[in-house]
C-alpha cells in the first residue's frame, strides 16, 4: 500500500470512460449524416489518425483549436473519402456529449478511493464542457474535488504547464504526494513522472504491456490491467 499518496489524478478517456465505444458509435452516425457508407473496420483508421493528432498536440506541434480542423480531414483522406470535415467534427462533438460508457469497474473504484479519503482530480486533455458533461452523464462528477481539463487549464498533458495549472489549485500538496493514473504512456505516465508524481499505467491489454516492457523496461511505477487492481496499490 502507498501511504504517502494524498491526491489522485485520473485520466478520463479510456481510463474511466470508454472513449472508443463512444467514438465508434459517433463516427457511424457522422458517416450516415454525411451520406457515407460506414464499415466497423474504419474505426481503426480513426484511432490511428486521432492518436497521431493528439501526439502532435502533446508535442505542441498543434493546438486544441487545430483539432477542430484537422481530425476528420485526416481520417477522410486516409480512407480516400470526401466530405466536410469541419461539419463532421461539429456533429462528432455533439454526439460525444451524449455518450458516457463507463469502463468496467470505474464507478466501483471511484467509490472505494473516495471512501479511502483520497482527493480525486480528473485530469484530461480535451474540450472542457464535453468532458464535464460526459462525467456528469456517467454520474461520476460527484466523486471529484477538481476537474482539470486542458482547455480550461490552458495547457495539455504531458506538459509541465498542465501540471503547474493543476497544482495551483492544490497549494498544500507536493508532487510526490500525487499519483497520475491513466492509459496513455505519453500524456499520463511521461507527464506525471516528469513532474515528480507516482505513476500508474492502466493497460487492459497484456499484449500491449509486454510490447512496451520489451522496449523500455517497466514504463510506470505501477501497472494495472483492471481498475479493480488499484485496491492492491492504494
PyMOL commands that set and color helices and strands:
alter all, ss='L'
color gray80, all
select helices_A, chain A and resi 19-34+40-58+64-79+85-98+106-115+128-137+141-143+150-153+160-168+175-177+185-194+206-216+227-232
alter helices_A, ss='H'
color red, helices_A
select strands_A, chain A and resi 7-10+119-124+146-149+178-182+198-202+222-224
alter strands_A, ss='S'
color yellow, strands_A
deselect
rebuild
show_as cartoon
